[in-house]
Amino acid sequence: MKTVLKVLLLFSLLGVFSGLASAGELTVSFFYIGHGDCILVQDEEHAILIDAGMAIQGDRVVELLKNAGVEKIDLLVLTHADPDHIGGMSAVIENFEIARCLEPGWPDTSRTYANFLRDLERKNVPVENPRAGDEYDLGEIHIEVLFPEMPFIEGAHSDGNANSVVFRIEFDEVSFLFTGDMELETEQRLLEAEANVRCDVLKVAHHGSRTSSSAEFLDATKAKYAVVSCETNSPLGHPRPEVVARILERDMEFYRTDVNGTVVCKTDGSSADSIEWKVERGDANDETVNQNPAERLRDMVTGGNSGSEEEQAQEDDQPEPSGSRLRGMFDRFRRGRQPRGTEGDQQQNQDGSQETQGEHPENPPND
């Protein structure tokens, strides 16, 4: 009888330890939401949301989070206040309890950013402006902030992008680097500071734009995997062929949401080889996600705020966070003219990158 009890106790303990092992898993979902970033990091007890895409995708982001089992967001991270990162935040804040929010504190002047801060205050969400060297822990998830640092970068292609929140997540022996829309100036500051940018999984900065992902920076990450969030038939030509080439030249396993749809990786934290990847190609062709380019550009100009004509006139007096060129592109759409680099001009390379025929503007907006 004692032997039987010992055996039962042994199996019981094995069951407990087996449960602990399954609980020790990290899931990172790079959601396909058209143009923009929306990334969910989860273990069994915590949820971290990094950015929330365009305003028009707010309801979809909420649905994706609920489908992933999210009831509470332990950490909400806004990497920067561009419309394709902040737009869906209003819907997220309205629908979920949020324990803490990190945002860079760069002085964005858009109404969308002001509304974002107002919504957080209304829901009594603590807001912090992280700086290089700050660290946070959520269970086994360790977060190390690499940027921004003071003074803020000024004079970049986009200062808002350049001062994105950049941070590493470590889960046991596996690491991720999240880069927002950081620019070449950000990369240079990180390299000069000898920041720890090494990672197993790299979130490619700024949708694969040519304003980041330098060869020097990619070499420093020593990443084994790279993921880029971008939309199908991007009017801005994301990801840029030269960026794709640099990634592939370094033998990184490369995932892109415009081709693969939502990209999900899971790991028990033991090593980079433990990471399992899953893609959902169907949503990359979902017409409800692939926003009409004119609508997307309007969202990028207005921040997704329709409002009254008087409100729009007041907003038009505000400085353009996305640049006057972006408004010019939207005006061309309204007049029925397609800007260079739109769907009809693109062809797929063998490696899946998009190459745009014809001459590009010298400095396309946010590119």
Secondary structure by P-SEA (a helix, b strand, c coil): caaaaaaaaaaaaaaaaaaaaaacbbbbbbcccccbbbbbbbcccbbbbcccccccaaaaaaaaaaaaccccccbbbccccccccccaaaaaaaccccccccccccccccaaaaaaaaaaaaabbbbbbccccbbbbcccbbbbbcccccccccccccccccccccbbbbcccbbbbbbccccaaaaaaaaaacccccccccccccccccccccaaaaaaacccbbbbbbccccccccccaaaaaaaaaacccccccccccbbbbbccccccccbbbbbcccccccccccccaaaaaaaaacccccccaaaaaaaaaccccccaaaaaaaaaaaacccccccccccccccccbbbbccccccccccc
